[in-house]
Amino acid sequence: MPNLEEILDNMEFLENWEDKYKYIIELGQSINNFDDALKNNSTKVNGCLSQVWLYSKINQNKNGEKVLNFVGDSDAFIVKGLIAILIAIYSEKKPSEILDIKHEDIFTKFGLQNHLSPQRSNGLFSMIQRIKDDAHASIISGD
């Protein structure tokens, strides 16, 4: 799975949106690590047109700091690709860093706002909200 910079570089290299959509779908195919047992009501993301599940796990980075890692899945290929992008953006970050990320700036670089349907945009923001909610909950719980 490429990191965020690699994804941005690859998206910039592609000249048309048909190729960019294909690339996003390919990214989604690289995240086949979601356990079917995690597909339940607590991981389901509401507000998405397709079926979407996101799961966060608290780990420690090499400095012993708490970081969150995310896995996800969807029954829609393009949405699964968006999940892969979100994983690249938010995984291995401290909860406070996750809350500080300005996703609007990142998605402006991708140019996605003009190429997603309103339903997909709403779903994307629901996924981002779930990630931020998980980060906030991990701060409150003190885990």
One Martini backbone bead per residue (centre of mass of N, CA, C, O) as a GRO file, in nm:
protein
  143
    1MET     BB    1   0.093   0.039   0.027
    2PRO     BB    2   0.083   0.351  -0.029
    3ASN     BB    3   0.151   0.655   0.042
    4LEU     BB    4   0.040   0.968   0.022
    5GLU     BB    5   0.258   1.081  -0.170
    6GLU     BB    6   0.233   0.857  -0.382
    7ILE     BB    7  -0.061   0.904  -0.448
    8LEU     BB    8  -0.035   1.198  -0.537
    9ASP     BB    9   0.171   1.148  -0.761
   10ASN     BB   10  -0.001   0.949  -0.926
   11MET     BB   11  -0.243   1.138  -0.972
   12GLU     BB   12  -0.079   1.361  -1.119
   13PHE     BB   13   0.020   1.180  -1.359
   14LEU     BB   14  -0.262   1.149  -1.429
   15GLU     BB   15  -0.470   1.286  -1.687
   16ASN     BB   16  -0.741   1.129  -1.625
   17TRP     BB   17  -1.030   1.021  -1.459
   18GLU     BB   18  -1.035   0.732  -1.548
   19ASP     BB   19  -0.749   0.664  -1.439
   20LYS     BB   20  -0.801   0.757  -1.147
   21TYR     BB   21  -1.025   0.557  -1.083
   22LYS     BB   22  -0.858   0.304  -1.134
   23TYR     BB   23  -0.652   0.366  -0.913
   24ILE     BB   24  -0.846   0.370  -0.675
   25ILE     BB   25  -0.935   0.078  -0.713
   26GLU     BB   26  -0.653  -0.045  -0.674
   27LEU     BB   27  -0.621   0.048  -0.385
   28GLY     BB   28  -0.859  -0.122  -0.276
   29GLN     BB   29  -0.720  -0.402  -0.353
   30SER     BB   30  -0.484  -0.355  -0.119
   31ILE     BB   31  -0.725  -0.397   0.129
   32ASN     BB   32  -0.755  -0.734   0.225
   33ASN     BB   33  -0.763  -0.701   0.581
   34PHE     BB   34  -1.073  -0.761   0.642
   35ASP     BB   35  -1.256  -0.894   0.878
   36ASP     BB   36  -1.567  -1.031   0.876
   37ALA     BB   37  -1.614  -1.002   1.192
   38LEU     BB   38  -1.613  -0.671   1.160
   39LYS     BB   39  -1.900  -0.691   1.026
   40ASN     BB   40  -2.075  -0.451   1.202
   41ASN     BB   41  -2.243  -0.208   1.375
   42SER     BB   42  -1.976  -0.075   1.502
   43THR     BB   43  -1.828  -0.045   1.199
   44LYS     BB   44  -2.046   0.090   1.068
   45VAL     BB   45  -2.114   0.340   0.827
   46ASN     BB   46  -2.300   0.605   0.837
   47GLY     BB   47  -2.398   0.779   0.530
   48CYS     BB   48  -2.372   0.551   0.321
   49LEU     BB   49  -2.465   0.407   0.031
   50SER     BB   50  -2.276   0.200   0.097
   51GLN     BB   51  -2.097  -0.045   0.232
   52VAL     BB   52  -1.931   0.039   0.550
   53TRP     BB   53  -1.613  -0.032   0.717
   54LEU     BB   54  -1.458   0.066   1.035
   55TYR     BB   55  -1.137   0.014   1.204
   56SER     BB   56  -0.980   0.069   1.517
   57LYS     BB   57  -0.635   0.077   1.641
   58ILE     BB   58  -0.428   0.067   1.915
   59ASN     BB   59  -0.094   0.183   1.921
   60GLN     BB   60   0.264   0.193   1.900
   61ASN     BB   61   0.524   0.362   1.841
   62LYS     BB   62   0.871   0.391   1.849
   63ASN     BB   63   0.812   0.615   2.098
   64GLY     BB   64   0.543   0.514   2.262
   65GLU     BB   65   0.307   0.627   2.109
   66LYS     BB   66  -0.010   0.686   2.046
   67VAL     BB   67  -0.179   0.511   1.780
   68LEU     BB   68  -0.364   0.484   1.481
   69ASN     BB   69  -0.537   0.220   1.311
   70PHE     BB   70  -0.674   0.127   0.989
   71VAL     BB   71  -0.961  -0.048   0.869
   72GLY     BB   72  -1.140  -0.153   0.563
   73ASP     BB   73  -1.468  -0.170   0.390
   74SER     BB   74  -1.645  -0.249   0.077
   75ASP     BB   75  -1.894  -0.301  -0.188
   76ALA     BB   76  -1.734  -0.063  -0.329
   77PHE     BB   77  -1.468   0.007  -0.518
   78ILE     BB   78  -1.432   0.317  -0.486
   79VAL     BB   79  -1.464   0.319  -0.176
   80LYS     BB   80  -1.226   0.137  -0.114
   81GLY     BB   81  -1.024   0.344  -0.226
   82LEU     BB   82  -1.093   0.569  -0.023
   83ILE     BB   83  -1.006   0.408   0.220
   84ALA     BB   84  -0.709   0.385   0.140
   85ILE     BB   85  -0.660   0.688   0.160
   86LEU     BB   86  -0.740   0.720   0.457
   87ILE     BB   87  -0.525   0.533   0.567
   88ALA     BB   88  -0.285   0.703   0.461
   89ILE     BB   89  -0.362   0.957   0.629
   90TYR     BB   90  -0.436   0.829   0.942
   91SER     BB   91  -0.235   0.625   0.988
   92GLU     BB   92   0.005   0.645   1.236
   93LYS     BB   93  -0.149   0.847   1.426
   94LYS     BB   94  -0.216   1.065   1.643
   95PRO     BB   95  -0.504   1.175   1.765
   96SER     BB   96  -0.433   1.481   1.745
   97GLU     BB   97  -0.350   1.469   1.446
   98ILE     BB   98  -0.616   1.377   1.329
   99LEU     BB   99  -0.778   1.630   1.427
  100ASP     BB  100  -0.577   1.836   1.255
  101ILE     BB  101  -0.658   1.739   0.991
  102LYS     BB  102  -0.704   1.880   0.661
  103HIS     BB  103  -0.892   1.727   0.433
  104GLU     BB  104  -0.952   1.947   0.227
  105ASP     BB  105  -0.660   1.988   0.130
  106ILE     BB  106  -0.612   1.704   0.026
  107PHE     BB  107  -0.863   1.685  -0.173
  108THR     BB  108  -0.771   1.918  -0.348
  109LYS     BB  109  -0.520   1.777  -0.461
  110PHE     BB  110  -0.696   1.550  -0.599
  111GLY     BB  111  -0.988   1.666  -0.707
  112LEU     BB  112  -1.253   1.522  -0.589
  113GLN     BB  113  -1.490   1.729  -0.547
  114ASN     BB  114  -1.554   1.724  -0.879
  115HIS     BB  115  -1.573   1.369  -0.892
  116LEU     BB  116  -1.807   1.342  -0.685
  117SER     BB  117  -2.076   1.255  -0.571
  118PRO     BB  118  -2.279   1.354  -0.326
  119GLN     BB  119  -2.294   1.072  -0.195
  120ARG     BB  120  -1.987   1.020  -0.182
  121SER     BB  121  -1.916   1.270  -0.020
  122ASN     BB  122  -2.085   1.199   0.227
  123GLY     BB  123  -1.942   0.930   0.281
  124LEU     BB  124  -1.659   1.044   0.320
  125PHE     BB  125  -1.737   1.226   0.564
  126SER     BB  126  -1.832   0.990   0.741
  127MET     BB  127  -1.557   0.851   0.757
  128ILE     BB  128  -1.401   1.087   0.879
  129GLN     BB  129  -1.576   1.114   1.130
  130ARG     BB  130  -1.515   0.836   1.244
  131ILE     BB  131  -1.212   0.877   1.277
  132LYS     BB  132  -1.237   1.125   1.467
  133ASP     BB  133  -1.406   0.985   1.682
  134ASP     BB  134  -1.193   0.772   1.755
  135ALA     BB  135  -0.976   0.973   1.840
  136HIS     BB  136  -1.139   1.112   2.062
  137ALA     BB  137  -1.202   0.854   2.229
  138SER     BB  138  -0.898   0.789   2.291
  139ILE     BB  139  -0.854   1.041   2.462
  140ILE     BB  140  -1.076   1.005   2.675
  141SER     BB  141  -0.991   0.706   2.767
  142GLY     BB  142  -0.660   0.683   2.778
  143ASP     BB  143  -0.534   0.440   2.599
   0.00000   0.00000   0.00000
